[in-house]
Amino acid sequence: MEMATIYHSSLTPLFHSKFLRSFLTTIQYRTSLPFPCLNVSRPPPRKSISTNRSFSDDPTSTTNAATVDPSIALKKKETDISADLRGTSIFLVGMNNSIKSSLGKLLADLLRYYYFDSDSLVSEAAGGESAAISLKESDEKGFREFETEVLKQLSSMGRLVVCAGDGAVQDSTNLALLRHGISIWINVPLDLVAKEIIENKSQLLSSQIAISGSYSEVFSQLTVLYKDTKIGYATADASISIQTEVAYKLGYEDVDAVSTEDITMEVLKEIERLIKVKKMMEAAARPF
């Protein structure tokens, strides 16, 4: 807790803290690099792609969906919407997990956007995940303020795909910041999130999920968290349920059969739909 105490004192005022300076340095450095140098999955082009790659497959395989070229269908859909998208940033909300992050990286790769995970940025600026968790435990208000500042900086930029943490939907200010781009709720089944937390011992930064608990304990805590954040998630411009709107629509019997490409295509379709709606509203607002 000693480190948390040191960081706590540096949060006054927040805008001059070491956290904010570290965060801004990270943002400026990453966005100054050419796209291939970003800390995202951006491998050399491949001639072929496995379009039925699922989340249950080996994540370290070189043919993983998040580390191969998008399929022809994805490229065509991206071409159809890129001009009208005009560099508008995409914010992915929903519980953090590998499905959401793999989607974010592939989407950024496809759109030639920069990819950021807001929770990772908070952790980096705080000095690591354990330091960020200690900060949250010792100064909840300061931690939430820093989450807001991170989101404020990201929302002021363009051409980003941002995996936003739960803090992005738990505050009215943060929800307003999401309006600077297109927000999409990626609704992943809680059982998959619980399984990943237990297997990887991964902590959700914005919550107090006991990663050492049993599956039933973790699932129960996730259910409570989901109920608390669902209203915020529902304010997104669009929502995509991995189970009902992707797996069921594609005829998969098991949600594990859903690939990153499958979800990415649904996201692109939703973005295309939102663009069309915006055009219709703009046309309707024009005087005769």
Backbone torsions as a table, in degrees:
resi	resn	phi	psi	omega
1	MET	NA	-12.0	-178.6
2	GLU	-63.1	-41.2	179.9
3	MET	-63.3	-38.9	179.7
4	ALA	-62.7	-36.8	179.7
5	THR	-64.9	-40.5	178.3
6	ILE	-62.8	-45.7	-179.2
7	TYR	-66.2	-35.3	-179.6
8	HIS	-60.1	-43.2	-178.5
9	SER	-66.6	-26.0	-178.4
10	SER	-82.4	-2.7	-178.4
11	LEU	-89.4	8.4	-179.2
12	THR	-122.9	111.6	-9.7
13	PRO	-77.4	159.1	-175.2
14	LEU	-60.1	-42.5	-171.8
15	PHE	-69.5	-12.5	178.6
16	HIS	-112.6	14.2	-176.8
17	SER	-78.0	161.4	176.7
18	LYS	-65.3	-27.1	178.1
19	PHE	-61.9	-50.8	-176.2
20	LEU	-65.4	-41.7	179.6
21	ARG	-62.6	-42.2	179.2
22	SER	-64.6	-41.8	-179.9
23	PHE	-63.3	-47.9	-179.3
24	LEU	-62.5	-36.8	177.5
25	THR	-63.0	-42.6	178.7
26	THR	-61.9	-47.0	-179.6
27	ILE	-61.1	-48.9	-177.2
28	GLN	-63.1	-39.0	-178.7
29	TYR	-67.0	-48.5	-176.2
30	ARG	-65.7	-40.3	-177.7
31	THR	-79.4	-5.7	176.1
32	SER	-91.2	-9.7	-178.7
33	LEU	-86.2	152.9	172.4
34	PRO	-62.3	153.2	-177.4
35	PHE	-51.0	-44.1	-177.0
36	PRO	-63.2	-16.3	-177.2
37	CYS	-94.2	-2.0	-178.7
38	LEU	-67.4	157.8	179.9
39	ASN	-82.8	58.7	177.8
40	VAL	-137.4	170.3	178.3
41	SER	-74.8	105.1	179.9
42	ARG	-142.8	72.5	-174.5
43	PRO	-80.2	172.2	175.4
44	PRO	-60.2	152.0	-179.5
45	PRO	-57.7	145.1	176.2
46	ARG	-119.4	153.1	-176.6
47	LYS	-83.0	-22.2	-176.9
48	SER	-133.2	166.8	-178.6
49	ILE	-146.7	142.8	175.2
50	SER	-93.3	109.8	-175.1
51	THR	-86.6	-1.0	178.2
52	ASN	-114.4	25.5	179.0
53	ARG	-67.8	133.2	-177.2
54	SER	-115.9	166.5	-178.6
55	PHE	-70.8	-17.8	-178.6
56	SER	-80.7	-10.4	179.7
57	ASP	-75.0	168.3	-178.8
58	ASP	-61.4	115.6	-177.0
59	PRO	-69.2	-14.1	-179.2
60	THR	-91.9	-4.4	-178.5
61	SER	-65.4	145.4	-179.2
62	THR	-72.3	-8.3	178.0
63	THR	-103.2	14.8	178.0
64	ASN	-56.1	141.9	-174.0
65	ALA	-58.7	-31.1	-177.1
66	ALA	-80.6	-5.9	-176.6
67	THR	-123.5	24.2	175.9
68	VAL	-127.2	164.5	178.2
69	ASP	-61.5	142.8	175.7
70	PRO	-61.2	154.6	-179.9
71	SER	-70.2	167.7	179.8
72	ILE	-59.1	-39.4	-179.6
73	ALA	-63.0	-41.0	178.7
74	LEU	-66.2	-41.5	179.6
75	LYS	-63.0	-40.2	179.6
76	LYS	-65.1	-43.7	-180.0
77	LYS	-64.3	-39.6	177.6
78	GLU	-62.3	-41.0	178.7
79	THR	-62.9	-36.9	-178.5
80	ASP	-65.7	-31.7	-172.6
81	ILE	-108.1	-16.3	-172.4
82	SER	-56.6	-45.8	-176.9
83	ALA	-61.2	-43.3	-178.9
84	ASP	-77.5	-22.9	179.0
85	LEU	-68.5	-33.7	173.4
86	ARG	54.7	37.5	176.1
87	GLY	75.9	11.0	179.0
88	THR	-62.0	133.0	-178.9
89	SER	-71.9	153.0	179.3
90	ILE	-115.4	126.6	177.7
91	PHE	-111.2	119.3	178.1
92	LEU	-97.6	117.2	178.7
93	VAL	-109.8	165.4	-174.3
94	GLY	125.2	166.4	-178.2
95	MET	-60.3	134.5	-178.7
96	ASN	-69.0	134.2	178.5
97	ASN	-165.8	172.1	-175.7
98	SER	-66.3	-29.0	178.6
99	ILE	-63.3	-46.6	-179.2
100	LYS	-66.7	-42.2	-178.9
101	SER	-70.0	-38.2	177.0
102	SER	-63.6	-39.9	176.4
103	LEU	-61.4	-46.5	-178.4
104	GLY	-60.2	-41.9	-179.0
105	LYS	-68.3	-42.1	179.7
106	LEU	-68.3	-39.1	179.0
107	LEU	-63.8	-42.5	178.3
108	ALA	-64.3	-41.3	179.1
109	ASP	-61.8	-42.5	-177.6
110	LEU	-67.2	-42.7	-176.8
111	LEU	-86.3	-5.6	-173.8
112	ARG	60.2	46.4	177.5
113	TYR	-105.7	166.9	170.5
114	TYR	-86.3	144.2	179.8
115	TYR	-111.6	133.4	175.4
116	PHE	-138.2	146.6	171.0
117	ASP	-111.2	117.3	-173.4
118	SER	-62.9	-37.9	178.3
119	ASP	-65.1	-38.1	178.7
120	SER	-65.3	-37.5	178.1
121	LEU	-65.2	-40.7	177.5
122	VAL	-61.9	-44.6	-179.5
123	SER	-63.7	-44.6	-179.8
124	GLU	-60.3	-45.7	-177.6
125	ALA	-68.5	-28.8	-179.0
126	ALA	-81.2	-13.6	-179.6
127	GLY	105.3	16.3	179.5
128	GLY	126.1	163.7	-177.0
129	GLU	-62.3	-43.0	-178.7
130	SER	-64.2	-37.2	178.6
131	ALA	-67.3	-38.7	179.1
132	ALA	-65.6	-40.5	178.8
133	ILE	-65.6	-41.0	178.2
134	SER	-63.1	-40.5	178.1
135	LEU	-61.9	-43.8	-179.5
136	LYS	-62.4	-39.4	-178.9
137	GLU	-69.9	-34.3	-176.1
138	SER	-90.4	-26.0	-177.2
139	ASP	-148.2	79.3	-177.7
140	GLU	-58.3	-43.8	-177.8
141	LYS	-63.8	-45.8	179.1
142	GLY	-62.8	-38.9	179.2
143	PHE	-63.2	-44.7	-179.6
144	ARG	-66.0	-36.1	177.8
145	GLU	-64.4	-38.0	179.6
146	PHE	-69.8	-37.8	174.7
147	GLU	-57.0	-43.2	-180.0
148	THR	-64.3	-41.5	-179.7
149	GLU	-64.7	-39.6	177.0
150	VAL	-60.6	-46.9	-179.4
151	LEU	-66.2	-35.3	179.2
152	LYS	-62.8	-43.5	179.7
153	GLN	-66.0	-43.3	-179.0
154	LEU	-66.2	-39.7	-177.1
155	SER	-70.6	-15.8	179.2
156	SER	-84.2	-4.9	-177.3
157	MET	-107.3	168.2	177.4
158	GLY	-118.8	171.9	177.4
159	ARG	56.9	46.7	177.3
160	LEU	-123.5	146.2	163.3
161	VAL	-113.5	119.0	-174.8
162	VAL	-118.2	122.4	169.4
163	CYS	-85.5	106.1	-175.3
164	ALA	-88.6	140.8	178.1
165	GLY	-76.2	175.3	-178.3
166	ASP	-61.9	-26.1	179.7
167	GLY	-62.1	-21.4	-178.3
168	ALA	-68.4	-20.3	-177.5
169	VAL	-115.2	10.2	-178.1
170	GLN	-107.1	10.5	-177.3
171	ASP	-146.2	136.0	-177.3
172	SER	-63.3	-34.6	178.1
173	THR	-64.1	-43.9	179.8
174	ASN	-65.3	-40.5	178.6
175	LEU	-61.6	-37.5	178.2
176	ALA	-66.7	-35.8	179.6
177	LEU	-66.4	-31.5	178.5
178	LEU	-65.1	-21.0	-179.6
179	ARG	-70.7	-9.3	177.6
180	HIS	-74.2	-9.6	178.5
181	GLY	-140.8	-159.6	175.5
182	ILE	-102.5	122.5	-179.8
183	SER	-104.5	135.1	-178.8
184	ILE	-132.4	125.7	178.4
185	TRP	-84.9	116.7	175.5
186	ILE	-96.2	102.3	-173.8
187	ASN	-92.2	98.7	-178.4
188	VAL	-96.0	135.9	178.7
189	PRO	-52.5	135.8	-176.2
190	LEU	-63.0	-29.6	-179.3
191	ASP	-65.9	-33.6	177.2
192	LEU	-70.2	-38.6	178.4
193	VAL	-65.4	-43.8	-179.8
194	ALA	-62.7	-43.2	-179.8
195	LYS	-61.7	-41.2	-179.3
196	GLU	-67.6	-39.9	179.1
197	ILE	-61.1	-43.8	-178.3
198	ILE	-69.6	-44.5	-177.1
199	GLU	-68.1	-39.7	-175.6
200	ASN	-99.8	-3.3	-176.5
201	LYS	53.0	40.1	-176.9
202	SER	-92.5	134.0	-178.5
203	GLN	-97.9	131.1	172.6
204	LEU	-78.4	113.7	-170.6
205	LEU	-56.4	-38.6	-174.4
206	SER	-86.0	5.5	-177.6
207	SER	-133.3	177.4	-179.4
208	GLN	-115.9	39.6	-180.0
209	ILE	-65.4	129.4	179.6
210	ALA	-79.9	100.2	-175.1
211	ILE	-69.8	-14.9	-179.8
212	SER	-91.8	-0.3	-178.2
213	GLY	-78.1	174.4	177.5
214	SER	-75.2	171.3	179.8
215	TYR	-58.8	-45.8	-178.0
216	SER	-62.9	-36.6	179.0
217	GLU	-68.3	-45.6	179.8
218	VAL	-64.2	-44.0	-179.7
219	PHE	-62.3	-40.3	179.4
220	SER	-63.6	-42.1	179.0
221	GLN	-67.6	-37.6	177.6
222	LEU	-65.1	-36.5	178.9
223	THR	-62.6	-42.3	178.2
224	VAL	-64.7	-45.1	179.4
225	LEU	-61.9	-40.9	-179.8
226	TYR	-61.3	-42.7	179.5
227	LYS	-63.9	-35.2	-179.3
228	ASP	-73.1	-29.8	-174.3
229	THR	-105.4	-9.5	-175.2
230	LYS	-58.5	-40.1	-179.6
231	ILE	-61.9	-40.9	178.0
232	GLY	-67.1	-42.4	177.7
233	TYR	-58.4	-40.0	-174.8
234	ALA	-67.5	-12.5	177.9
235	THR	-81.6	-4.4	179.9
236	ALA	-62.2	157.0	-179.6
237	ASP	-64.8	-28.4	179.4
238	ALA	-152.3	158.8	177.4
239	SER	-134.8	144.5	178.9
240	ILE	-132.2	116.0	177.0
241	SER	-90.2	119.9	-178.4
242	ILE	-60.6	-35.0	-175.2
243	GLN	-80.8	-51.7	-172.7
244	THR	-89.6	-33.0	-174.8
245	GLU	-100.1	-8.6	177.4
246	VAL	-118.5	-63.2	-177.6
247	ALA	-59.9	-49.7	-177.6
248	TYR	-65.3	-43.6	-178.6
249	LYS	-62.0	-37.2	-178.1
250	LEU	-86.9	-1.2	176.4
251	GLY	80.9	19.5	178.2
252	TYR	-80.0	136.6	177.6
253	GLU	-79.1	-26.4	-177.8
254	ASP	-126.7	136.2	-179.5
255	VAL	-64.1	-22.3	178.3
256	ASP	-64.9	-18.0	-179.8
257	ALA	-78.8	-12.5	-179.9
258	VAL	-70.4	130.6	-179.9
259	SER	-98.9	165.6	176.5
260	THR	-61.2	-37.3	177.7
261	GLU	-62.5	-39.1	179.4
262	ASP	-58.7	-47.3	-178.2
263	ILE	-68.6	-40.4	180.0
264	THR	-60.1	-40.9	178.7
265	MET	-62.3	-41.4	178.7
266	GLU	-64.6	-37.9	177.8
267	VAL	-63.9	-44.9	179.5
268	LEU	-62.7	-37.6	178.0
269	LYS	-65.1	-39.4	178.5
270	GLU	-66.7	-40.4	177.6
271	ILE	-62.6	-42.5	178.2
272	GLU	-61.3	-41.5	179.3
273	ARG	-63.9	-43.8	-179.6
274	LEU	-63.9	-37.9	178.2
275	ILE	-64.0	-42.4	179.4
276	LYS	-63.9	-41.5	178.7
277	VAL	-62.6	-42.6	179.2
278	LYS	-61.9	-42.1	178.9
279	LYS	-62.5	-41.6	179.5
280	MET	-63.9	-40.8	179.5
281	MET	-66.9	-39.7	178.9
282	GLU	-66.0	-39.5	179.3
283	ALA	-66.3	-38.9	-179.3
284	ALA	-68.7	-26.3	-178.0
285	ALA	-83.5	-12.8	-179.1
286	ARG	-71.9	140.4	177.6
287	PRO	-71.1	151.7	179.9
288	PHE	-69.8	NA	NA
